Amino acid sequence: MTYINLIYLAIITERIPVIPMFTPSHIGHTVPPVDFGLVFDVPRLRKTLNIPVLEWHDVKDRDSKEVDDIGCWNTWEAVKPSDDHPRHSFVTDHLKLGASGP
């Protein structure tokens, strides 16, 4: 569902969605992530939506060791007031992103 939310947000803000790798957590957390396009038909998605859709490896070298610091916002704290931080995800580690709060 996260991928759909990301694509929807890109559409309503008139931006290009950049889809991270697919993390098959439904079959266990020991299975490594794979390119989104190995699981889903990205060319068909582009054609159906009539918008460009990029995969993460299209914008950052997958062998890069550089951590890119980005700002972030989250909805997790709004729906779970007992948490005072964004919900953790291993995806930011795989993407080499340093996600800082507001």
N, C-alpha and C positions, 0 to 999 in steps of 0.2 A: 504494500500500500504506500510505502514511503516514496517509491519511484513515481507512482501516479500523482501523489501530492507535489512532488518536485516538478513534474511536467506541467501540472495544472498551474502552479505558481508562476512558472516561466511563461505560460500562455497568457495569463491575465496581466502580467507585468510587461508583456511584449519583449521577453528576453529569450535567449537560446538555452534550452536545458542541457546541462552537462551531467550525464548519468554516471555515478560511480560504479564500481564493480559489484557483481551480484554476490551476496553473502548467503550461502545456503544453510542458514542457522536452523532451519526446520529439520535438517538431518544430522545435526550435531555441530557443536562449536569447534570441532577439530578439523572440519573440512575447510580448506582454504578458499578464499574468494576467487571468482572467475570473472572474466570480462562479461559485461552485461549482454553484449552481442553474441556470445556463445550460447546463451540461454534464450534470448529473445530476438526476434527478427527486426533489427533496427532499421534497415532500409524500408521495410513495409510500414513501420511506425512513422518514419519520416513522410512517406507518401500519403498515408492515411490522415495524418495531422496537417499535412501541407506546411510543415515548418522544419527547419534544420534541427536535428537532435545529435548531440555529440556525446561520445563516451570519454571518460576521464583520461584514458591514454591518448586521446586526440589532442589534449591540451597540456599534458605534463608527461615527461619521459618516465616510464614505469620503473626505470632503474635509478632515478634521482634519489639522492640521500638528503637533499635540501628540504627543510621543513618550512612551509610557507605559513606565516602568521596571518590569520584572518580574524575579523570580528565576527560575532555571531549573535543571533537572537534565537529564542526558543519559545515554544508554546507549552513545554512540559511543566514549567513552574506555574503557569496559569491554571492548568488542570490538576495539578498535584501540589497544592500550597505548602505541604510539609517539606518539599524539596526546595533548597535555596540555590540550586545550580542546574544547568542543563543536564538532560539524560545522557549518560555515557554511551558512546558507540566506539567499537573497534575500527570502524570505517575510517575515522579521522587519522588513526595511526597508520593504516594501510595507504592512505592517500598522502601521507606526510603533511598533514595540516595541523597547525597550532591554533585551535579554536579558543579565543579568549571571549570572556563575557562582556556585557555592555559596560 
